[in-house]
Amino acid sequence: MDFLFTLVSTAYKLDAFLQLEQIMESYKKFICVICGFIYDEEEGWPEDGIEPGTRWEDVPENWFCPDCGAGKEDFEMVEIE
């Protein structure tokens, strides 16, 4: 029984650590190379159902730039200070 408790406890701690690591990882911004629109992972794009905190890789492939209609392939990651 102690082994099972230790195993479950360790799995819970690992899951909590991985969630914390993901939260602590800085959000990125992606710019549309066609029109300059910036998608900010921290803000998301709620107008299209993309919740704040949505990572770029989790944005649907069929999502388009709200300003010019460009596809995800026309976005590049940028560092903005």
C-alpha positions in Angstrom: 0.0 0.0 0.0 2.8 2.4 0.8 4.3 1.8 -2.7 1.0 2.7 -4.4 0.7 5.8 -2.2 4.2 6.9 -3.1 3.6 6.2 -6.8 0.4 8.3 -6.8 2.0 11.0 -4.8 5.0 11.2 -7.1 2.8 11.3 -10.2 0.7 14.1 -8.7 3.8 16.1 -7.9 5.2 15.6 -11.4 1.9 16.7 -13.0 1.8 19.8 -10.7 5.5 20.6 -11.6 4.8 20.2 -15.4 1.8 22.5 -15.1 3.8 25.1 -13.2 6.6 24.9 -15.7 4.2 25.5 -18.6 2.7 28.5 -16.8 6.1 30.0 -16.0 7.3 29.6 -19.6 7.1 33.0 -21.1 4.4 33.7 -23.6 5.4 34.4 -27.2 4.2 36.8 -29.8 3.8 36.1 -33.5 3.5 38.7 -36.2 1.7 38.5 -39.5 4.3 39.2 -42.2 1.6 40.4 -44.5 0.0 43.2 -42.4 1.9 43.3 -39.1 -1.0 42.0 -36.8 0.5 40.6 -33.6 -0.9 37.4 -32.0 0.0 37.4 -28.3 -0.3 34.0 -26.6 -1.0 35.7 -23.3 -4.0 37.6 -24.6 -5.2 35.0 -27.1 -7.9 36.2 -29.5 -11.3 35.7 -27.8 -13.1 37.3 -30.7 -12.4 34.0 -32.6 -12.8 31.7 -29.5 -9.0 31.6 -28.8 -8.8 31.9 -25.0 -6.0 33.9 -23.3 -3.0 31.7 -22.7 -3.5 29.7 -25.9 -0.1 28.7 -27.3 0.5 29.3 -30.9 0.8 25.6 -31.6 -2.7 25.2 -30.1 -4.3 27.8 -32.4 -6.3 25.9 -35.0 -4.6 25.5 -38.3 -7.6 27.0 -40.1 -7.3 30.2 -38.1 -6.7 33.3 -40.2 -5.3 36.8 -39.4 -8.2 38.9 -38.3 -6.8 42.0 -40.1 -5.8 40.6 -43.5 -7.0 36.9 -43.7 -3.4 35.4 -44.0 -3.0 31.9 -42.7 -0.8 30.7 -39.8 2.0 30.0 -42.2 2.3 33.7 -42.7 3.2 34.4 -39.1 6.7 34.5 -37.5 7.6 34.6 -33.9 9.0 37.9 -32.7 10.6 39.2 -29.6 8.9 42.4 -28.4 10.2 44.3 -25.4 
